[in-house]
Amino acid sequence: MSYKLICLDVDGTLLNDEKRVPDPVKESLKKAHDMGIRIALITGRMPAAAELVEKELSIPCIKACNAGTYILMGEECIHSRCLPYEAARKIEEGFLADWNIPLWIFQGRRWYVTGKDAYVERESRIIHYQPEVRDLKTLEQEWKREGYGPNKLLIGADPETVCQVQAKMKAHGPSGVDMARSSEIYLEIFPEGANKGEALEAICERLAVSPEESIAFGDQELDIPMLLKAGTAIAMGNAIEEVKNMADFVTGSNNEGGIALGLNRYLSV
C-alpha cells in the first residue's frame, strides 16, 4: 500500500502521559513528511491546543479540531459542522443540573465554559489557554442572530459521573447530537453524523486521495469512526479493548512511541 495521509489522534496517542511527543515519533513523522505524506491531527482539541502540538512536531499539519468538526488547512477552514444553537442550553438544563457540572463549549477558535472547576483548570494548564466564562442564554442569542451554533460541547467529570451522564443522554435524547468518550473523564458531544471518520473523508476529498491511502492511529471510542474509514487502522497499546479489537494492528503504547513502531511496520521509516 502506498500511503498519502497519516491521521493521528493526539491525547493518549501522539502525546505521551507527560503531554509531549516522544523523540522517535517526531523523527518518524518527519521522515514520512519528507516522503510527501501529509500529516493530519484529528483531535478533540481546539485549534490553539492543536497548534501547540504542530509546533512541537516542527512540520505542517492539517488540524481537524473539536472532534473533527472544524478543520484547518493552514489558516483556511475547509470544513465546519455545528450543533443546533439551542443544544447547549437543553443539555445543561436537562442533563447537567443534577451534577452541577460546567459545560464546555467550542465554536471555531473560541472556548467558552459556563463555570470553572478542577477539570477546566486542568485543561487550561495543559493547553496554556484560558476559556471565557459565558452565560448560555447570551451565547444562544448570539448564535441565533448569526445563524450558527457550537462545533462541539464537552463534559468533564470523574469517570463514574461521565458514565451516568452519557447513559442518561443516550436514553432520553437530546435529538440532533451524537456523543463519544475521548477519555475516562471526558464526554464529547457533536452534531449528529459528525465524527472523526467524516473528518478523515473531508480531508481526503480536499487532498484528492482515497481513504484507502490513509493510515490512522487512535486509542479511544471517539477515534473508532476514523479508524473504520482509514485504509489501515492502528490501535495504541494503551487503547480501550473495543479499539484494539477492530484495528488492523496493535502497536506500542503512547509512552513507548507506538506511532513510530507502527510507521516502521507499514512505511519502514
VEXDREN-2710 file (C-alpha; in Angstrom, 1 decimal):
% VEXDREN-2710
k/r/px/py/pz
1/MET/0.0/0.0/0.0
2/SER/1.2/3.5/-0.9
3/TYR/0.1/5.8/1.8
4/LYS/-0.6/9.5/1.2
5/LEU/-2.1/10.6/4.6
6/ILE/-1.4/9.8/8.2
7/CYS/-4.2/10.6/10.6
8/LEU/-3.4/11.0/14.3
9/ASP/-5.4/11.3/17.4
10/VAL/-3.4/13.5/19.8
11/ASP/-4.1/12.8/23.5
12/GLY/-3.3/9.2/24.5
13/THR/-1.9/8.5/21.0
14/LEU/0.6/11.1/19.7
15/LEU/1.3/12.6/23.1
16/ASN/2.7/10.5/26.0
17/ASP/1.4/10.9/29.5
18/GLU/3.7/13.9/30.0
19/LYS/1.8/15.6/27.2
20/ARG/4.9/15.5/24.9
21/VAL/5.7/13.9/21.6
22/PRO/8.4/11.2/22.1
23/ASP/11.5/11.8/20.0
24/PRO/11.2/8.6/18.0
25/VAL/7.7/9.7/16.9
26/LYS/8.9/13.1/15.9
27/GLU/11.6/11.5/13.8
28/SER/9.3/9.0/12.1
29/LEU/6.7/11.7/11.2
30/LYS/9.4/14.0/9.9
31/LYS/10.6/11.1/7.6
32/ALA/7.0/10.5/6.5
33/HIS/6.5/14.2/5.7
34/ASP/9.7/14.2/3.7
35/MET/8.4/11.3/1.7
36/GLY/5.4/13.5/0.7
37/ILE/2.9/12.0/3.1
38/ARG/0.5/14.6/4.6
39/ILE/0.0/14.6/8.4
40/ALA/-3.4/15.3/9.9
41/LEU/-4.1/15.8/13.6
42/ILE/-7.7/14.7/14.1
43/THR/-8.4/15.6/17.7
44/GLY/-10.9/16.7/20.2
45/ARG/-8.6/19.7/21.0
46/MET/-9.4/23.2/20.0
47/PRO/-7.2/24.9/17.3
48/ALA/-5.0/26.7/19.8
49/ALA/-4.2/23.5/21.5
50/ALA/-3.6/21.6/18.2
51/GLU/-1.3/24.3/17.1
52/LEU/0.9/23.7/20.2
53/VAL/1.4/20.1/19.0
54/GLU/2.1/21.1/15.4
55/LYS/4.8/23.5/16.7
56/GLU/6.4/20.7/18.7
57/LEU/6.4/18.4/15.6
58/SER/8.0/21.2/13.5
59/ILE/6.1/20.0/10.4
60/PRO/3.0/21.5/8.9
61/CYS/-0.1/19.6/9.8
62/ILE/-3.8/19.6/8.8
63/LYS/-5.7/20.2/12.0
64/ALA/-9.1/18.6/12.4
65/CYS/-10.1/20.1/15.7
66/ASN/-13.1/20.0/18.0
67/ALA/-13.6/16.2/17.4
68/GLY/-13.2/16.8/13.6
69/THR/-16.0/19.4/13.3
70/TYR/-13.6/22.3/12.5
71/ILE/-10.8/21.5/10.0
72/LEU/-8.0/23.9/9.3
73/MET/-5.6/23.6/6.4
74/GLY/-3.1/26.4/7.1
75/GLU/-5.3/29.3/8.2
76/GLU/-8.2/28.2/5.9
77/CYS/-11.2/26.4/7.4
78/ILE/-12.1/23.7/4.9
79/HIS/-14.9/22.0/6.9
80/SER/-17.2/23.0/9.7
81/ARG/-20.2/21.4/11.4
82/CYS/-22.3/23.0/14.1
83/LEU/-24.8/21.8/16.7
84/PRO/-28.3/23.3/16.8
85/TYR/-27.9/26.6/18.6
86/GLU/-30.2/25.6/21.4
87/ALA/-28.4/22.3/22.1
88/ALA/-26.1/23.6/24.8
89/ARG/-29.0/25.0/26.9
90/LYS/-31.1/21.8/26.5
91/ILE/-28.1/19.7/27.6
92/GLU/-27.3/22.0/30.6
93/GLU/-30.9/22.1/31.8
94/GLY/-31.8/18.5/31.1
95/PHE/-28.7/16.6/31.9
96/LEU/-26.2/18.5/33.9
97/ALA/-28.3/20.3/36.6
98/ASP/-28.3/17.3/38.9
99/TRP/-24.5/17.2/39.0
100/ASN/-23.7/20.9/38.9
101/ILE/-21.1/20.4/36.1
102/PRO/-19.9/23.3/33.9
103/LEU/-20.5/22.8/30.2
104/TRP/-17.6/23.4/27.8
105/ILE/-18.5/25.0/24.5
106/PHE/-16.3/25.1/21.4
107/GLN/-17.0/27.4/18.5
108/GLY/-14.3/27.8/15.8
109/ARG/-11.2/29.0/17.7
110/ARG/-13.2/30.0/20.8
111/TRP/-13.6/28.1/24.1
112/TYR/-16.4/29.0/26.4
113/VAL/-17.4/27.5/29.7
114/THR/-20.5/28.1/31.9
115/GLY/-18.3/27.9/35.0
116/LYS/-14.9/26.7/36.2
117/ASP/-13.9/23.6/38.2
118/ALA/-10.8/21.4/38.6
119/TYR/-11.3/19.8/35.2
120/VAL/-11.5/23.2/33.4
121/GLU/-8.4/24.4/35.3
122/ARG/-6.5/21.1/34.5
123/GLU/-7.2/21.5/30.7
124/SER/-6.2/25.2/30.9
125/ARG/-2.8/24.3/32.3
126/ILE/-2.2/21.6/29.7
127/ILE/-3.0/23.7/26.6
128/HIS/-1.9/27.1/28.0
129/TYR/-5.3/28.7/27.2
130/GLN/-8.0/30.2/29.4
131/PRO/-11.6/29.8/28.4
132/GLU/-14.2/32.6/28.5
133/VAL/-16.9/32.2/31.2
134/ARG/-20.1/33.0/29.4
135/ASP/-23.8/32.8/30.1
136/LEU/-25.6/30.3/27.9
137/LYS/-28.6/32.5/27.3
138/THR/-26.4/35.3/25.9
139/LEU/-24.4/32.8/23.7
140/GLU/-27.6/31.3/22.4
141/GLN/-28.9/34.7/21.4
142/GLU/-25.7/35.4/19.5
143/TRP/-25.8/32.1/17.7
144/LYS/-29.4/32.5/16.8
145/ARG/-28.7/36.0/15.4
146/GLU/-25.7/34.9/13.4
147/GLY/-27.2/31.6/12.2
148/TYR/-24.8/29.1/13.6
149/GLY/-24.1/27.1/16.8
150/PRO/-21.2/25.5/18.6
151/ASN/-19.0/22.9/16.9
152/LYS/-18.7/20.8/20.0
153/LEU/-19.7/20.5/23.6
154/LEU/-17.8/18.7/26.3
155/ILE/-18.5/17.4/29.8
156/GLY/-15.5/16.9/32.1
157/ALA/-16.0/15.0/35.4
158/ASP/-15.0/11.9/37.3
159/PRO/-15.3/8.6/35.3
160/GLU/-18.4/7.4/37.2
161/THR/-20.3/10.7/36.7
162/VAL/-19.3/10.8/33.0
163/CYS/-20.8/7.3/32.6
164/GLN/-24.0/8.3/34.3
165/VAL/-24.4/11.4/32.2
166/GLN/-23.7/9.5/29.0
167/ALA/-26.2/6.8/29.9
168/LYS/-28.9/9.4/30.7
169/MET/-28.3/11.3/27.5
170/LYS/-28.4/8.1/25.4
171/ALA/-31.7/7.1/26.9
172/HIS/-33.5/10.4/26.8
173/GLY/-32.1/12.4/23.9
174/PRO/-31.5/15.2/23.0
175/SER/-32.1/15.0/19.3
176/GLY/-29.6/16.2/16.7
177/VAL/-26.5/15.2/18.6
178/ASP/-24.0/12.3/18.8
179/MET/-21.6/11.7/21.6
180/ALA/-18.5/9.6/22.4
181/ARG/-15.9/9.5/25.2
182/SER/-12.4/10.7/24.4
183/SER/-11.1/9.6/27.8
184/GLU/-12.5/8.3/31.1
185/ILE/-13.1/11.9/32.2
186/TYR/-14.4/13.5/29.0
187/LEU/-17.7/13.1/27.1
188/GLU/-17.7/14.9/23.8
189/ILE/-20.9/16.0/22.1
190/PHE/-21.1/16.9/18.4
191/PRO/-23.6/17.3/15.6
192/GLU/-25.4/14.1/14.6
193/GLY/-23.4/12.3/11.9
194/ALA/-20.2/14.3/12.6
195/ASN/-17.2/12.3/13.7
196/LYS/-13.5/11.8/13.1
197/GLY/-14.4/9.5/10.2
198/GLU/-16.2/12.2/8.5
199/ALA/-13.3/14.5/9.1
200/LEU/-10.9/11.9/7.5
201/GLU/-13.2/11.8/4.4
202/ALA/-13.3/15.6/4.2
203/ILE/-9.5/15.8/4.3
204/CYS/-9.1/13.1/1.7
205/GLU/-11.6/14.8/-0.6
206/ARG/-9.7/18.1/-0.3
207/LEU/-6.4/16.3/-1.0
208/ALA/-7.9/14.2/-3.8
209/VAL/-6.8/11.0/-2.2
210/SER/-8.7/7.8/-1.3
211/PRO/-9.3/7.0/2.3
212/GLU/-7.7/3.6/1.5
213/GLU/-4.5/5.5/1.1
214/SER/-4.6/6.7/4.7
215/ILE/-3.3/5.2/7.9
216/ALA/-4.8/6.2/11.3
217/PHE/-3.8/5.8/14.9
218/GLY/-6.1/6.1/17.9
219/ASP/-6.9/4.8/21.4
220/GLN/-10.5/5.8/22.4
221/GLU/-14.1/5.5/21.5
222/LEU/-14.0/8.9/19.8
223/ASP/-11.4/7.5/17.3
224/ILE/-13.4/4.5/16.1
225/PRO/-15.1/6.2/13.1
226/MET/-11.7/7.4/11.9
227/LEU/-10.1/4.0/12.3
228/LEU/-13.0/2.4/10.4
229/LYS/-12.6/4.8/7.5
230/ALA/-8.8/4.6/7.2
231/GLY/-7.2/2.1/4.8
232/THR/-5.1/0.9/7.8
233/ALA/-6.3/1.2/11.4
234/ILE/-3.7/1.0/14.2
235/ALA/-4.6/0.9/17.9
236/MET/-2.2/2.1/20.5
237/GLY/-1.1/-0.4/23.2
238/ASN/-2.9/1.7/25.7
239/ALA/-6.2/1.8/23.7
240/ILE/-9.5/0.5/25.1
241/GLU/-10.4/-3.1/24.1
242/GLU/-13.0/-2.0/21.6
243/VAL/-10.4/-0.1/19.6
244/LYS/-7.9/-2.9/19.8
245/ASN/-10.4/-5.5/18.6
246/MET/-11.3/-3.6/15.4
247/ALA/-7.8/-2.5/14.5
248/ASP/-5.5/-4.0/11.8
249/PHE/-2.6/-3.8/14.1
250/VAL/-1.9/-3.0/17.8
251/THR/1.3/-1.1/18.3
252/GLY/3.1/0.1/21.4
253/SER/1.6/2.5/23.9
254/ASN/1.8/6.3/23.7
255/ASN/4.6/6.2/26.2
256/GLU/6.5/3.6/24.1
257/GLY/6.5/5.7/20.9
258/GLY/3.8/3.4/19.4
259/ILE/3.3/5.6/16.4
260/ALA/6.9/5.2/15.4
261/LEU/6.7/1.5/15.8
262/GLY/3.5/1.4/13.6
263/LEU/5.0/3.6/10.9
264/ASN/8.1/1.5/10.9
265/ARG/6.0/-1.6/10.3
266/TYR/3.9/0.0/7.4
267/LEU/6.2/2.6/6.0
268/SER/9.7/1.4/7.0
269/VAL/10.6/4.9/8.5
END
